[in-house]
Each structure stands twice: as C-alpha cells, then as structure tokens.
Amino acid sequence: MRYKNIVPAVFLSRPNRFIAQVEIDGRTETVHVKNTGRCRELLVNGCRVWLEKSENPARRTAYDLIAAEKQREGLPPLLVNMDSQLPNAVAEEWLRAGALFPEGSIIRREVTYGSSRFDFCIEHEGSTSFLEVKGVTLENGGIASFPDAPTERGVKHLNELIECKKNGLGAYILFVIQMEEMKLFRPNDITHREFGDTLRRAIDCGVECIAAGCTVTPEEVRIDRIIPINTEVML
C-alpha cells in the first residue's frame, strides 16, 4: 500500500472526528482525518503528522491526515499509520500474495454471511472461509492492543465468526498492526472486556486469530511478519 504526494505537518487541534487543524510551512490548514476513532494518544498538540495531498481539486479539504509520530519517553518517536482504510488494503495485498491461502484462491471483498458483512471471503477447492480485519493503532511499551474504544460491532463480528466455524466454514480475524517495533499483541480488556472475552471464546471455538506486523513509512505500509498473541486477561 503506497501513498502519493506525502507532506509533513504539525498537529494543532481536532475540532471534530472528521477534521484537524495542522500547520504546513507556517500556515494553518484544515485537513480530513482518515480515522474517526479517538486517537487521543496520537494526536497531541505539536506532534508531527503526515498528510497525503489529494489529486482532486474540487475537494473541500486538500489533504488527508494519515499518520502521526507518537512521542515516547526515552525513545525515538514511533510512526503510527492511522488511516482506517489501510488495514483492508494491505490485508488484500498480503492475501493475494499467497499468505494464508494457496495461489488460485478466489478472494472477494465485503461479503455478507448471517447478519454480518465480512471484509473478505476466500474460496479454494470447495472450501469457504471468512476473514475480518481490524486495524491496530494503540500501543504501550511495545505491546499492541485492540480496541482503543468499546466496539459492539467488533463483538458482533467475533460472534458471527464463531457461527461460521460451527457451520463448517473457515473463520479468521486479522489484526493489522499499523506501526513497527511491536513484540506482542493483546486484547484491550481495560477498554472493552467484552471484546476480549469474546475473542478468547472465538479462539477456543477454532477461529484463527492472527496479528500481522507491518513495515511502516510515511509513504508505504506492508505486512511483513506475524506478531505473537497473548490473550491472558490483563486488568
């Protein structure tokens, strides 16, 4: 997944979920934020952010905010991609490159099963699997966590994946970690214990849980490794 026309800026404020005020070359600019989540630990006044300039001159905002540098005590800043559209894009590239499923598999996006629309449906030699993708931007001390806010939708997806498995289908949840240097992934029980409990139940029922680490630069993000997962309850 590559971006075009990347521009550095300084974050100033976030008036609402959809826009931010940034400083570019001494001028203040309103930009679109490609993540409606809280991201409070990332979008801190004065932090360095990265923008993609739109090629559409008719847009109300000329830039999309796609990444931020998280300040860490005693360590260099950590670049975190926060584009909520990116995880599915890099997951599709990864799948089509032969990860998880053999070459020749039919990979489709946004397929409905039961009462959920899953990010991917993969068919190969008569078998069908569903895969749901979650982007991860929250970290603490090299441990990545999800979610960063309560997610009833995430719980619903997990329960539907459990039903897929019970009905003889393949079922996967893929956490795409949108930053480097992570050594472990955990469910964020402090923020949403129900999601953590449902994830543990899904794994017990045979749903495959994968945490994918990425190479992350302002211009490019790609999955390049698998991160260990620890589902032990941590409160």
N, C-alpha and C positions, 0 to 999 in steps of 0.2 A: 504494500500500500504506500504510494508516494503522493506527496503534495506538490503543488506548484506555487510559485510566487510567495515564498515564505518571508515574513518580515518580523523582526524583533520589536518589542514594545514594553512599556512599563504599565502594570495594572494599577488603576486608581480606585475604582469603585464598581459596584454591580447594582444598579438601580432596581433590576428585577431579574427573574430567572433567564430571560432571553437576551439581555444586552449587558454590556460592560462599558465603562469609560476607561480608555487607555491613553498613554502618551506616546506618540510616534514623532521622533525628530523635533521635539519641543512643542508639538501641537496636540490638543486633546481631540480624540476621535471616539465616536460611538461605534461599537463593533458587536456582531452577533456572537453569542456564546453557544458552542455546539455541544452543550451538556446542560440539561435543565435541573440536574441534581444540585445538592447544597455546595459541595466542593469548598467548604469553608477553610479547610486546612491547606488548600492550594491557592485560592485567590485572596491573597493577603496584600494589603496596600503596599506598593513599592516593589512587588516581586516582578521578576522578568517573565514575560509571556511571549508566546509565538503566535503569529497570525498568518492566515492564508488569504491573500488578496483575491477577490472574486474577479472572474473574467466577464461578468455580466454588468455592464454599465448602468442598467436600469434598477439595480438593487437599491433598497433603502440604506443598507449598510454595505460598505465596500470591503469589509474584512470579516473573517470568521476567526474567533479565538479557539485554537486547537490544542494548546499545550501550555504548561506553566512549570516554572522551576520552584520546587519546594525547598525552603530553607531548612537545614538540619544542623543542630548544634555540634560543632567539632568535625563536621563532614562537608564535602562539597555539595552544592545544590543538586537535587535529584530532579531530572527532567521527567515529567509525567504528562503523557498524552491524555487529554480529557475529552476527546471527540467521541461522542456516544455512538456515532455511526461507524467508527473504525473497527470495533471488535468483530462485527459480522463480515466486514470486507476482508480483514486479514484471516479470519477463520475460513472463508471460502477459498482464498488463495492456498491456504495450508491444506485443506481437504482435496482440492483439485491437483495438488502436487503429489498426492498419494498417501497423505497422512491418514491413519486410522482405517481407511477402506482401500481395497485394491483398485488399480487402474481399470478404467472402463465402467466404474460405478456411475450411476445416474444421480446427480446432485441437484436438488431443487430447493429454491428459497421460499420461505413463507408458506408453509403447507399446514392446513388445518387437520387436526385429529381430535375427536371428542370436542371439548369446549375450549381448546387452546389452539393457537396458531404458532407452530414451532418455527424456529429460524431456518432449520434445514431438514429435509427428508432425503435419505440416501437409500438407493435401491441397488442391489447387486445379487445376481444369480438367484432370484426368487425371494431374497430376504429384504425386509424393510426396517430401517432404523430412523428414529427421530433424534435430533440434536438441538439443544437450546444453548445459546451463547450469552454470557454475562461479562460485561467489561468491569475491570477492577482498577480503581484509582486510589484506593486507601491503603496506606502502609504505616507501620510503626516498627522501627528497629530492624528493617529487613524482612518483616513478615507482612505479606499482603493479605487483605481481608475484604470480604463482601458479606452484606451490603454496607453502604455508608449511610443509609436511611432505611426505615422499615419498608418492606416491599411485599405487599399482599400478592401482587402479580407474580413475583418470584416463587412464592409458596404455591400458588396455583399451578405454575409450570412444573414444579417438582412433583406435585400430586398427580398431574397428568402423565408425567414420565413414568411414575410408578405404575399407573394403569397400563401404559404401553408395554412395560415389561411383563406385567401379569398376563397380558393378551398375546404374549409370544413375540413381540416386536423388540428390536434393539432400542435402547434408551441411553442417551448421553447428555451430560451437562458439561459445558466447556467454559472455564473461567479464563478469559484473556487478560493477562496482567499487563497493563499499559505503562510499564516502567521497567528499568533494569535493576540489577543487584538484589532481587528478592530471593531469599533462600527457603521460604516456606509459605504455604497458603493456609489460612484458617477461615472458617465461617465466623462472622462477627456476631457472636452471641450477645454481646453487651448492647448492641444497637437493635438486634431483632432475633431474640431467642427462638421464636417460632420457625424462622427460616433455617437456623442452624439445626434444630431438632428434625425438621422435615428433610433436610439434606442428609442427615445421618440415617434416617429411616429409608430414604431413597437408595442410599448406598447398600444398606442391609438387604434391600429388595432386589438388588442386582443392577441398579442404574450405575453406569460408569461415570465417574467424576474425574475430570482432568483439569489441571491448572497449567496453562501454557505461558511460559515466559517469552518475552519479546526483546529484540533489539529495537531501541527507540532513539531516534534523532529527530530534530525539528522537521526534516524533510521526508522521513521514511520510518515505517513501523512494520516489523515482520516477526512471526513466531519462529523461534529458533531452539526452544528447549522445553522440557517438561519440568515443572516445579513440584517438589514433594508436598503432600497434603497431610495436615494433622486436624482431625475432626474432634479431638478431645475438647470437652466443654471448658471454656476459659472465661470466668466472670470476675 
